Amino acid sequence: MSAETITTSPSLDLSSPYHLHHSDNPGTVLVSTPLNGDNYPTWRRAMRMALFAKNKMMFVDGTLPRPTSPPSAIQVWDRYNFMVLSWILNVLHHTIADSVIYSETASSVWQDLEERFSRSNAPRVFHLKRSIATVQQGTDSLSAYFTRLKILWDELASYIVIPTCSCGAPFNFSTVNQQEKVYQF
């Protein structure tokens, strides 16, 4: 194998989506908490971070489509797609994994999970707002109390979609939101 072949091989290029670390395998667990249905926003964020860190997010967001030819390129793409698909399956509750096990692409599983679990969860939003309103410091340190509130605020924020515009409303919303947090604290 020539030096030119080694330097142009995508699997050896650390910035290539076709690169795997020697410790990467189908049994790798990318996040510590499996998706159970109720924790989708947190799970999704953790998975996105892990997949971006491994430079594999393009397999799930569809920006690296399966090639149509040559057969060797298709085979390479399939290998990495199934690796990412295995990583996703490893961090799903078994009942959710059973519902997507026959999917052929990581992106189709990602889309399916997004459609099923990203919808606004009104009961969960209600529960979060009630928890924020009733949380008390008690005997906790100020730091522990703030951390509990921050966890609730961050999860609640994951359910709120702020429309984008150039009118300044998102900035005003953010300012009001920060002020509310100060009052709640």
C-alpha positions as CSV (number, residue, x, y, z in Angstrom):
1,M,0.0,0.0,0.0
2,S,1.5,3.3,-1.0
3,A,1.7,6.4,1.2
4,E,-0.8,8.1,-1.2
5,T,-3.3,5.4,-0.7
6,I,-3.0,5.6,3.1
7,T,-3.5,9.4,3.2
8,T,-6.4,9.4,0.8
9,S,-8.2,6.5,2.5
10,P,-11.4,7.8,4.1
11,S,-11.2,5.3,7.0
12,L,-7.8,6.7,8.0
13,D,-8.9,10.4,7.7
14,L,-10.1,11.4,11.2
15,S,-12.4,14.0,9.7
16,S,-14.2,11.5,7.5
17,P,-17.6,10.1,8.4
18,Y,-16.1,6.8,7.3
19,H,-13.6,6.8,10.1
20,L,-14.0,4.5,13.1
21,H,-11.8,4.4,16.2
22,H,-10.4,1.0,17.0
23,S,-12.7,0.9,20.1
24,D,-15.9,1.6,18.1
25,N,-18.0,-1.5,17.7
26,P,-21.7,-2.4,17.3
27,G,-22.0,-2.9,21.1
28,T,-20.8,0.6,22.0
29,V,-23.2,2.5,24.2
30,L,-23.1,6.2,23.4
31,V,-25.3,7.6,26.2
32,S,-25.8,6.4,29.7
33,T,-29.7,6.6,29.8
34,P,-31.7,4.7,27.2
35,L,-34.7,6.3,25.5
36,N,-37.8,5.2,27.3
37,G,-40.3,7.6,25.7
38,D,-40.5,10.1,28.5
39,N,-36.9,11.3,28.2
40,Y,-36.8,12.1,24.5
41,P,-35.5,15.7,24.6
42,T,-32.6,14.8,27.0
43,W,-31.8,11.6,25.1
44,R,-31.9,13.3,21.7
45,R,-29.5,16.0,22.9
46,A,-27.1,13.5,24.4
47,M,-27.2,11.3,21.3
48,R,-26.6,14.3,19.0
49,M,-23.6,15.3,21.0
50,A,-22.2,11.8,20.9
51,L,-22.9,11.3,17.2
52,F,-21.3,14.7,16.3
53,A,-18.3,13.9,18.4
54,K,-17.9,10.7,16.4
55,N,-18.6,12.6,13.1
56,K,-21.6,10.3,12.4
57,M,-24.5,12.7,12.7
58,M,-24.8,12.9,8.9
59,F,-25.9,9.2,8.8
60,V,-28.9,10.1,11.0
61,D,-29.8,13.5,9.7
62,G,-29.7,12.3,6.1
63,T,-27.0,14.6,4.8
64,L,-24.8,11.7,3.7
65,P,-27.2,9.7,1.5
66,R,-26.5,6.2,0.4
67,P,-24.6,6.2,-2.8
68,T,-26.1,4.6,-5.9
69,S,-22.8,3.3,-7.3
70,P,-20.1,1.8,-7.4
71,P,-20.9,-1.3,-5.4
72,S,-17.8,-0.8,-3.2
73,A,-19.0,2.7,-2.1
74,I,-22.5,1.3,-1.3
75,Q,-20.9,-1.5,0.7
76,V,-18.8,1.0,2.7
77,W,-21.8,3.3,3.3
78,D,-23.9,0.3,4.5
79,R,-21.1,-0.8,6.9
80,Y,-21.1,2.6,8.7
81,N,-24.8,3.1,8.5
82,F,-25.3,-0.3,10.3
83,M,-22.7,0.7,12.9
84,V,-24.6,3.9,13.7
85,L,-27.9,2.0,13.6
86,S,-26.5,-0.5,16.2
87,W,-25.4,2.4,18.4
88,I,-28.9,3.8,18.3
89,L,-30.5,0.5,19.0
90,N,-28.2,0.0,22.0
91,V,-29.6,3.1,23.8
92,L,-33.3,2.4,23.3
93,H,-35.6,0.7,25.8
94,H,-36.2,-2.9,24.4
95,T,-39.8,-2.2,23.5
96,I,-38.8,0.8,21.4
97,A,-35.9,-1.0,19.9
98,D,-38.2,-3.9,18.9
99,S,-40.4,-1.4,17.0
100,V,-37.5,-0.2,14.8
101,I,-35.2,-3.2,14.5
102,Y,-36.2,-3.9,10.9
103,S,-35.4,-0.4,9.7
104,E,-32.6,-0.3,7.1
105,T,-31.1,3.1,7.8
106,A,-30.1,5.1,10.9
107,S,-31.8,8.1,9.4
108,S,-35.2,6.3,9.1
109,V,-35.0,5.2,12.8
110,W,-34.0,8.8,13.8
111,Q,-37.0,10.2,11.9
112,D,-39.3,7.6,13.3
113,L,-38.2,8.4,16.9
114,E,-38.5,12.2,16.2
115,E,-42.0,11.8,14.9
116,R,-43.1,9.6,17.8
117,F,-41.5,11.4,20.7
118,S,-40.8,15.0,19.8
119,R,-44.4,16.1,19.8
120,S,-45.4,18.5,22.5
121,N,-46.0,16.6,25.6
122,A,-48.7,18.7,27.4
123,P,-48.8,16.5,30.5
124,R,-45.1,16.6,30.9
125,V,-45.0,20.4,30.4
126,F,-47.7,20.7,33.1
127,H,-45.8,18.5,35.5
128,L,-42.6,20.5,34.9
129,K,-44.3,23.8,35.5
130,R,-46.0,22.5,38.6
131,S,-42.6,21.1,39.9
132,I,-40.9,24.5,39.3
133,A,-43.7,26.3,41.1
134,T,-43.6,24.0,44.1
135,V,-39.9,23.2,44.5
136,Q,-38.4,24.3,47.8
137,Q,-34.9,24.7,49.0
138,G,-35.6,22.9,52.3
139,T,-32.3,21.6,53.8
140,D,-30.5,21.6,50.4
141,S,-27.6,23.9,49.8
142,L,-28.2,26.9,47.6
143,S,-26.2,25.1,44.9
144,A,-28.2,21.9,45.1
145,Y,-31.5,23.8,45.1
146,F,-30.4,25.9,42.0
147,T,-29.3,22.7,40.2
148,R,-32.7,21.1,40.7
149,L,-34.4,24.2,39.3
150,K,-32.0,24.4,36.4
151,I,-32.7,20.8,35.4
152,L,-36.4,21.5,35.4
153,W,-36.0,24.8,33.5
154,D,-33.8,23.2,30.9
155,E,-36.2,20.3,30.3
156,L,-39.1,22.7,30.0
157,A,-37.1,24.9,27.5
158,S,-36.7,21.8,25.3
159,Y,-40.5,21.7,24.8
160,I,-40.8,25.4,23.9
161,V,-40.3,26.4,20.3
162,I,-39.5,30.0,19.8
163,P,-40.2,31.2,16.3
164,T,-37.3,32.9,14.5
165,C,-37.8,36.4,13.3
166,S,-35.8,39.7,13.0
167,C,-38.3,41.7,15.0
168,G,-36.6,41.3,18.4
169,A,-39.3,39.1,19.9
170,P,-37.0,36.1,20.6
171,F,-34.7,38.5,22.5
172,N,-37.6,39.9,24.5
173,F,-38.9,36.4,25.2
174,S,-35.5,35.4,26.5
175,T,-35.3,38.5,28.7
176,V,-38.7,37.8,30.2
177,N,-37.8,34.1,30.6
178,Q,-34.6,35.0,32.5
179,Q,-36.6,37.4,34.8
180,E,-39.1,34.7,35.5
181,K,-36.3,32.3,36.5
182,V,-35.0,35.0,39.0
183,Y,-38.5,35.3,40.5
184,Q,-38.8,31.5,40.8
185,F,-35.4,31.1,42.4
